Amino acid sequence: MNILVTGSAGFIGYHTSLKLLENKNLKVFGIDNLDDYYSIKIKKDRLKNLIKKSNFRFKLLDINNKKKLKSLFEKNKFTIVIHLAAQPGVTYSIQNPNKYIKSNVMGFFNVLDLSMKYKIKNFIYASSSSVYGKNNNQINKETDSTDNPLSIYSSTKKTNELMAYTYSNLYNFKTIGLRFFTVYGNYSRPDMFFSKLAYSIKNNKKIKVFNNGELFRDFTFVDDVVNCLIKLIKYNIKKDVPAEVFNIGNSKAIKLTKIIKIFEKHYKKKAIIINSKLSNGELKKTKSSMKKLNKSIKINKFINIENGLKIFLKWYDSYYS
């Protein structure tokens, strides 16, 4: 089986590729444009680990270049496409909307359209918990309304889901969208809160914390996310329109102040916190319902936040030593 992973130098793309490569019968082809939104060094370090594997190939390629993307599909008989390439970041999307429309909408369309035309058996793509936007439900279920996005980023992810459904309906094309809830772990993005918090405490720097830490997030360890994603490759959609979306989260809303205390205990010193108002695009609370996914695939018990952070902090201290 030949699998294309877009965004393979990204955080989730890297871990997905690494897990797939454990199966020597699989060939993984990764593409990435190595965008400089955050450190290119960590992207290259991820790639170094992947390139060591004999069943991995990589090409520097932007998903907005449809001509080169089409050539890639023509030369390689991909069976599965796992589309994880996207411009991340909620706040940044409000400041730079054009970049998100280009990458997350036009780029997504290019990969989706070519996957359909080249008869890919399963198209799995990254959506986001941010699509739930402004709704008052305590637990986010896939059946909840996603009609009130709070940022350009969440709007683009909502658009992805609509486009995928349309292609499934028009062409009987199998698509699965994954609504990720705050993913963390080794080799995570340096612009994410956990990395910023570790850096600030270690180096006695100030860190901005929204809403006095009165925020709740469904923190999900990256290995758990990847294990679910890979199991969904073989999932059979029993619907007239073969399109599905699934939450992937830990089903626990953890208060941000608890996270800060864990980091302070690890480093044996206090964080220097600057309290800030919650930005317009951010949610006060996220919590996933995993009932639908549990009914669809057999999933292992997810790692809890304490053990997940032990793994992350051990990696962080080693990588940035």
N, C-alpha and C positions, 0 to 999 in steps of 0.2 A: 504494500500500500504506500502510495506517494502522497504526502501531506504538505500543503502549503501553510505556513504560519506567517502572517503579516505582523509587523511590529515585533519581530523576534529578538531584537536588542532591547526591547522595553521590559518593564518589570514582570508583568504577567506573561508576556510573550516568551521571555527567557525561560521562566520556570515551566511553562507548558512544553516548550521545545525540549528542555532537559528531561522531563518526565517521559515524553514520547520516545526519545532516543534510547531509553532503557530497553525498549523492544527492538532487537536487532533486525527484525523482519520489516520494520517501518523505515521509510526514507523520509527525512524531514528537510524541506527546502524553506529557508527563512529569508525574508526580505525586510528591509528597514531603510529609512532615509537618514538616520542618525541626526535628527533635528537637534538644534542646540537650545531648546527650551529649558533643559537642565543639563548637567554635566555629561559631555560626550565621553569622558573617561570611563564612567561606570558602565556606559553602554558598550564600549569597546572591551571592557573587562568581562562583561557577560558573554560577549561574542567569543572571546578567547577560550572560555570554558566550553562553549558549544562546538567550536571548530575542531576541538580535540577529538570529537566523536566522528568515527568513520562514516556513519550514515547521515551526516549533516552537511548541507551545502548552503551557502549564503550569497546573496547578491544585494549590493547597494542599489536600492530602487525606491522611488517615490510613487505612491499609489495614485498620485495625480497625473502621472505620465502614462496615459492609457495605451499609447503606442508600444512602449517598452513592456508594459504589463501584459498586453495582448501577446507579444512575442514570447514572454515567459510561459503563458498558458499553452501556446502552440507547441513549444519545445518540450514541455513536461506534461505528462499525462497524470495530472493531479486527481486523486480520488476524493479527498476531503480538503476543504479550505477552512482554516480557523483564522478569522479576521479580527486581530487585536490592535492593529495600527490605528491610532487616533491622536488628536491633540487633547491632552488631559488638562484638568484644572478648571474649577468653577469660577473663582474670582478673576483669573486671567482672561476668561472668556468674555467677561463683561467689558474688559478694557481692550480686547483684541478680537472682536467678533468675526472679522473677515477670515482670519486664520482658521477658525473653527468651521466656518461654512465650507471653506476650500477642502480641508482635510477630512472632516467628519461627515460631510454631506456629499460633495463631489467625489472625494476619494472613495468613500463607502460605495457610492453608486458604481464606480468603475470596477471595483472588486466583485460586487454583487452581480452586475451585468455579465461580466466575463465568466463568472462561476456558473451562471445559468447557461450561457451559450456553449460552454465547454463541458456541459453535462456533469457537473460536480454532484456527487451522491449526497453530500451533507454540507451545508454552509452554516458554520457556527460563528457567531459574532458577539462582540462585547457591547452590551448596553450598560445601564447604570441605575443604581438606586435613586439617583437624582431625578429620574423621570417622574417619581411620585409627587415631587413638588409640594405645592401648598394644599395638602389634605390633612384632615384632623384625625385620621385613624392612628391608633396607638401601635398597631402592627401592620406593616405593609404587605398586602397580598397581591398576587398577580392580577386579580380581578378589580383592584382599586382603580379609580380614575387617574389618568396621567395627563389631564388636559390643562394643568396649571403649572407649567415649568417656571422655575425661579431664575434661571440663567440661560445664556446662549448655549452653554455646554449641554445642559439637560434638554434643551430644545432640539439640539442636533441628535441626541440619543433617542429621543422620542421619534424624530424623523426617520432614523435608521429602522426602528421597529415597524413603522408604517410602510416604508419602502420594501422591507423584507416580506411583510404580509402580502403586499400587492404582487410581488414576484411569485410568491407561493401560490396565490390565487390564480394568476394569469397563466403560469407555466407549470403548475403542479411541481414546484421546485421546493425541496425541503430546506427550511431555515429554522435555526434555533438561536434565540437571543438570550443573553445571560445578564441579568441585572445584578452586577457586583455591588456588595456592601463593603465599604472602607477596608480595602485589602492591605495587609502589611506583611513584612517578613524580610528575609535576607535579600540583599541587592535591591531594596526598595528605592524609590525615587528620593533624592536628597531634598526635594522641595516639599515633601510630605511632613506632616506634623511630628511624627515619631523621630525622624532624622533631625529635624530642626530642634526638637526638645533635647535630644541626646547631645547635640553639638553645643547648645546654649549652656546646659548644666556643666558639661565637661570643661568648657572654656570660660565659665563665669560671665556669660553674655546674657543680655536681656532677651526675652521671648514674648511675643504678642499672643495673648490668649483671649479668645472671643467670649463675650457674655459672662465674664467672671468664672469661666470654666463650667458654667451651667449648660453644658451640651452633652448629649448622649449619642453614642455612635455604636453601630453594630460592627465591631472590629472582627475581621475574618482573616485567618492565617492563610497565606498564599498556597501552601501545600494542599489545604482542604479545598480551596477553589479549583486548583488544577485537577485534583482527583475526580471531582464532580464533572468538570468539563470533559475529561477524557472518557468517562463512562457514558456521557451523552452522545458521543460519536456514533455509538451503535443503537441509540434509542430510536424506536419505531413510533412515529407519530400516527396515531389512529384517528385521523380527521380528514374530512373532505378537502380542506385547505391545510396542507402540511406545514403549518407555521406554529411555533411555540415560543413562549418566553418563560424563563424560570428565574426566581430569586436564587442567589447564592450568598448566604450570610450565616452568621453564627446564632441568630435568633436571640441575641442578648444585647440589650442597650446598656453600654458601659459609660458611666459618667467620666467626663474628661479629667476632673479633679483626682479620680482614682488612678488614672494613668500617670498623672504627674507625680503622685505619691510613690508609685512603683519605681519610676525613674529616679526620684530623689533618694529612695532607699538604696538603689543599686549604686549610685555615685556617692552616697553618703554626704550629700549637701543639697541645699535648697535651690529651687529654680528661681531666677530673678524675673518675675512676671510683670508684664505691662498689660493691664486689662483694656480691652477694646470692645466697641460695639459690634454686634453681629452684623456682618455684611448682608446686603440685600439678597444675594444668591444662596446663602447658607441656610440649612435647616437646623432647628434646635434638637431634633431627635430623629434617629433612624432605627428601625428594628424590623427584621425580615420574618415573614412567615415562610417556613420551609416545608409545609405540608404537601404542596404540589410536587416538589422535587422528590420528597420522601416516597410518595406514591409511585413515582415514575422510575426511579433508579434506587438501588441499594446504596446508601451512603454510610460511611463510617462516622463514629462520633468525632465531632470537631474538637480541635485543641482549644483549651480555655486561654483566656487572656494572660494569666500569670505565666503559664508555661510557654506560650507563644512569645511573650516579651523576653523571657530568659534566653530563648534561641536568638531572637532579633538582637538583643543587646550584646550577646557574646559575639555575634557576627560583626556588629557595628564597631565595637571596640577593637576587634582584630583588623577589620578592613581599613579603618581610619587611624590606625595606630601610627 
